[in-house]
Every structure is written in structure tokens, then in C-alpha cells.
């Protein structure tokens, strides 16, 4: 046990580290550029959002360090506590005194001087719980429908709490990631297919039941039909991306961020980046994000081959989370998907999202270290047997 806590014995993947640092640097520059006019107008401090963004990165790096030095086995043993704490957080936002209504939703918990988005933390803990369930109940999961439905009932409960906020984006993310983990965990294809169809149908029903969501769908299909109304955000985003051309208009020279493009430093930071840095900058971001997602997904089967199935499912879950969230955010920016408030990992301004994402990457780095150690030990034992 002393060995796994010894800092000098821990190793980092330089490629993964370089990709994360690159995105953090790009994100910091773009948050500063995209928010400076808004911060000056509303806060009287041009660098208001930049300072808070840097604070979130600092806290996130501390969380990543804690996750990196904590053996993965600890998370596996804390399975039921993680589930309880996740549901507690999601339930707490329904208490008016703890989560006052902001923009017709109650997503933020206010605990004294601390304010954070409960769903971001809850989704990570539920990911760990689902991964642990798939290992603890592997036989039941792979042989019975009940073994698949049990964890999905937990996901259903969490989704119901998320929809009370309401947070449709987080509900979609939680459902997709949970289904992915259970599928890679060995669930039968017919069970997976039935629940996927049922879950998709319920999500579609939620879309039709909400006038606001239907307006987003309509605006997505033809944003130019109502540029001053429902299609305004997407139209402004497409204008920004179109102005960027190959090399962009220059850092800090975006026009759309000047009170034309809403949420320029959060949901639509990719549009501002594309306008200022062009296709080259946008491609760089996509490549770096894809590299991180690839590292996570590639590590999953490798961990399973080393006899670390929980590690493998967690990395697959993290890879799906980062990949789907990035795909949705960029898809919204370029008009491929309806408008939805999800941040772009490691780039957008969003303090809770930044802290949880960095913590997740710290956990990914820890798992990668343990898988590398297990692989090394296997090779050593194998070579020892050959010599004998």
C-alpha cells in the first residue's frame, strides 16, 4: 500500500498531459477574449470571468491531484456511498433555500460562500457506481434482464431528479454514458436494445412535452426563418464560424462576441474560437479532444486484459462522457444539433464543469498508471517463467 501512495512511483502519460495543458491554455485565452466585453459591461471588471476561470482551474488541478494519488480500488469500495451522495446532491437542488431559481431552473446549490452545479458531480459519481455495479453483478448482468434493469432504475431515478431542475442535457448525458458502460460491461444485446429504445422514446416524449425544447428543434431546422427569435443564437454562431475562414480574423478581433452572440464564453466559445483562430484553431481543438477521448477508450480493453475490469469500465465511461459532451457542444455551434447548454470540456467557462473534468482526467491518469504497472508486472512474471 505504501508503494501506490509514493509520489515518485507515479507516472504520467506525456501525450495525455500535453493535450490537457494545450486545451487549458487555449481555453483560458479564449475565455478571456470572449468574455472581456461582457465582463466590462456587467461587472465593471474586464477580466472578471478570466480570474474566476483560473480559480476553477486551480481547484480542478488540486482535485485531479487527489484523484491521481488515490488508488482506484478506493472508488470501487466507496460504490454505495457515491450513489447515496449523488442522489443526495440531486435531491438537494429541489430545496428552495439551498437552490434558488435562476433562469427558470434550480441547478445550482448555494452552501454558504460555495456555489456549484450539483449535476456535474453527481454524473461522475453515478458513472463510478454503474461501473462498480457491472463488476459486482457481472454474472447477473450478462445472463438476466433484471441484472440490466436494476442499475437503469437508479439512472431513471437520477434522471427524474435532473428533469425536475430541469436539466435535459445532463439527463441525456447520464443515460448515454450509463448505457455505454453497461453494454461494455457485458450486458446482453437484446436487453441493451430494449432499454435503449425505451429510454430514447422517453427522451423524445420529454422534448415534445416542452414548448421551449420544441422551439429549439424548430430553430435548429431553419435558424434563418426566425433570426430575431428562436434562431438567433445559432445564426450568430454560424456567422462567427463563417467569418473565421482558414486562419481567423485574429485573436481578440471577434465581432460576434460583442453582444451579438449570447453565452460567448460558455456554450458558444467554439464559435468565437473559430472566428478568431479559423479552421486551423478549430481543428486543433478537435484533434486534442479526440486524442484524450481515444486515450480513454483505448485504455478500457487494455485494463480488462490486465485483470482490472473496473478500471476499464471507468475509463470507457470517462471517454464516452468527454466525447459525447464535446460532440454535442461543437454540434450545437455548427448547427448540427439543436441548442443545448453543455460546456466544451477544458475550454468553456464553467467552474463546476472545469473542476469535475480535471478530476476525471486525474482519475484517468491514475488508472493509466495502474494499468501500466500491471502490464509491467505481467511481463516480468512471464519472462521469469521463460528463464526457468
Order of alpha helices (4+ residues) and beta strands (2+ residues): alpha-alpha-alpha-alpha-alpha-beta-beta-alpha-alpha-alpha-alpha-alpha-alpha-alpha-alpha-alpha-alpha
